[in-house]
Amino acid sequence: MEFWLDLNEEQNDLREWVHGFAANVIRPAAAEWDEREEMPWPVLQEAAKIGLYGFEFLVNTWADMAGLSLPIANEELFWGDGGIGMAISGTSLAVAAIYGSGTPEQLVEWVPQCFGDASAPAVGAFCTTEPEAGSDVGAMRTRAVYHEASDTWVLNGQKAYATNGGIANVHVVTASVDPALGSRGQAAFIVPPDTPGLAASRKLKKLGLRASHTADVFLDDVRVPGSCLLGGKEALDERLARARGGQRASKQAAMRTFELSRPAVGAQAIGIARAAYEYALSYARERVQFGRPIVENQAIAFALADMKTEIDAARLLVWRAAWMGRNDKPFEAGEGSMSKLKAGEVAVAVTEKAVQILGGAGYLRDHPVERMYRDAKIYTIFEGTSEIQRLVISRAITGMQIR
């Protein structure tokens, strides 16, 4: 499929539909749930009722061969609010892990359980980061040991900063099955609902995205059936044998998940940036200083011009990466990382400029740019810091193991 920038009727309808929900449901609730720092279950249920949250929505967006429907939807959700947007979209990371590593049968069995239904929505969690293994995925300490007699895996370890950790219906956990192989000796496992041994800390207090639930997850002799190994035992054994023999192995579970999700995450950052830009533009047109609107001053107008330019440039990188991913085009120059890197840094820069344009007012909670500024920062940190994205890109373009 060729790549083009003219959205079709279905894509435009999707954007208008999600934008309407963001404007009429998410925005009016944003400040409240940010202050409460609680999971906005009522908003999640409203999204589920209209079909914006659930397995069917994910299938429909994935059916878009241009790969743009999910980034379009994410941008509009996060234009509404970053915290509530993450509460709605956080499950998609667990789904990406199941899709990236699981079999078709596992996809059909577990993805619907991640979402629940409209009457009782549920969430999924992807647990990979650890206290001593954040960007260094190869240093993972969580272990999975196979017991052949009972065909079960036993998981032990600790995961940090897990979106929906502890409150999820389905947890996807990455663990090392052969520590000697580093990241090549890892696999991903489904932890079904109510499995004994999985516990979580209380909701962590965060700078931004406060409506989204984040917690540390602890695994103490968590036993899961062999069928919960994503991809199956035979595929794992073949991959480990290749790694032990020095052959090139496929990427480990966590990195496959992040590669699939980076353009969608970039779109989230763009949504936050766009919201801040639009608010600052409106404020600059109305705010009068020295007898004229401040937007008539070059310092303000040029800042707004830069903000708009950077947002559009980041969106183009996100759309390109999303199209490439959907059409199985290899990221030969780290295009997925480029999209996330640019979008995350644009979100931080644009929201900071929005606060500056509003001046003292921008520092107050009376205006949403303060919240947007806090929400944006995480996009240079989670799912691969900006430094890690640059590492991925530099390795791709040089062909060298840059350290």
Secondary structure, 3 states (H helix, E strand, C coil): CCCCCCCCHHHHHHHHHHHHHHHHHHHHHHHHHHHHCCCCHHHHHHHHHCCCCCHHHHHHHHCCCCCCHHHHHHHHHHHHCHHHHHHHHCHHHHHHHHHHHCCHHHHHHHHHHHHECCCCECCEEEECCECCECCCHHHCCCEEEEECCCCEEEEEEEEEEEECCCCCCEEEEEEECCHHHHHHHEEEEEECCCCCCEEECCCCCCCCCCCCCEEEEEEEEEEEEHHHECCCHHHHHHHHHHHHCCCCCCCCHHHHHHHHHHHHHHHHHHHHHHHHHHHHHHHHHHCEECCEEHHHCHHHHHHHHHHHHHHHHHHHHHHHHHHHHHCCCCCCCCHHHHHHHHHHHHHHHHHHHHHHHHHHHHHCCCCCHHHHHHHHHHHHCCCCCHHHHHHHHHHHHHCCCCC
